[in-house]
Amino acid sequence: MTSTDQVYSERLFSYGTLQLEQVQLATFGRKLDGDADQMPAYALTMLKIEDAAVVATSGKTHHPVVTYSGNPADSVSGMVFAITPAELQHADDYEVDAYRRDRVVLASGVSAWVYVDAQSARPE
């Protein structure tokens, strides 16, 4: 299967390091094209990263992390990318245990995967 035969069936919303070209190249082997979007009812904070490989890839010791606030006034900006199921697994491998992958509906109405604080409440 060539890269042009890939099925980009998954949507991934990134508000942090997965938007960085060096992280995309290291994680997916390509630069991703995306569209700007918003994730309503979530708030952004920072998380200290202890995984040396992740720090080396991103070049950052602190990464953004979101938590569900339930407040409609809260919103997190980012990019939504079309990726393959295999690339989604690569993203899972990149993220540290402090994150979990949840399905969210973005402001545009697109349903996408996003990495949130593993301790975050889940939307009802």
C-alpha positions, 0 to 999 in steps of 0.5 A, a space after each residue: 500500500 502506498 501513502 496515497 492509498 492510506 485511508 484517513 478515517 480518523 480525526 485527531 484534534 491537537 491543541 499542543 505539541 502534535 501541531 509541531 512539525 518536528 513532533 509530526 515528522 517523528 510521530 507520523 513520518 509526515 507533516 499533517 494538514 489540518 483545519 483550525 477548530 475549537 473544543 468547547 467546555 474544556 480548559 487548558 493548563 500545563 503538565 510537566 513531562 517526565 518522559 525523556 523521549 517525549 521531551 526530546 521529540 517536542 523540545 519542551 519539558 511542559 506540555 499543554 493539557 486540557 480538562 473538561 470544565 463543563 463551562 460553555 464559556 471555556 474553549 480550547 483552540 487547536 487544529 483537527 487533522 485527518 489521520 489513519 488508524 495506524 497513525 492514531 496508534 502512533 499518537 497513542 504511543 507518543 502521549 504519556 500516561 498522564 493523558 487519555 484519549 477521548 472522543 469529543 465534538 468540536 465547535 465545527 460539529 466534527 467528531 474527533 479524538 483528543 488527548 485530555 488529562 487522564 484525571 479529567 471528568 468526562 462530559 455527561 
